[in-house]
Amino acid sequence: MTTRRATIGRTRAPALLPVVLAAVAVLAAGCPAGSTEPPARTAASPTPPTTLRLITPDTLGGLPKSRDRGLLAAPTKTMGALKQMVPGVTSAIAWAYGGRSDQEDAIAVSGVTGNIADPAGLLDWLFAQQTVVSDVRPVIPGPLGGEVRCGTTQKNGYHVTVCLRADRNSIGQVVVLSRSPGDWISDIAGIRGQLVAPPG
């Protein structure tokens, strides 16, 4: 996984970063009126219980945890939306990383563990609820398996990557904001691995 260079700058994230993050976070905006119920709720068969637990490490993708409330607002709202969609939630995370200057990349992550009977169907449904992100495509999930979809967009001078990943026991969103184009999608499997607690 690529390590992102931390650019020294202002200690608080620029005011524009939270605005861009809120605008492109797929789940944070909620679902439009008249949309059908997400597959996680409509599926009847339960999945086996899991010991999987999500965590927020001190650094992610080479970036440190952010303490900026503006950056934390969008992933926190997304986490709340996921809790409403997924039955039997056993753990949940919401955090942001980086974004300390205009030039430093920022990552926002949200996720929950619980009972997801149709991971692929849920990801397809979630991306179908929005019109901001384009070029949505499947991505190799890495050693943790499951389903991953990623898309990209540009907003206010930022290159934005949005990925949703799900398996039978977890679902999460990763949003990356960067001033320069880069292949963050190839890093998603590694980022996902850092958000899962080691067994034992």
Disulfide bonds with the S-S distance in Angstrom:
Cys150-Cys163 1.91
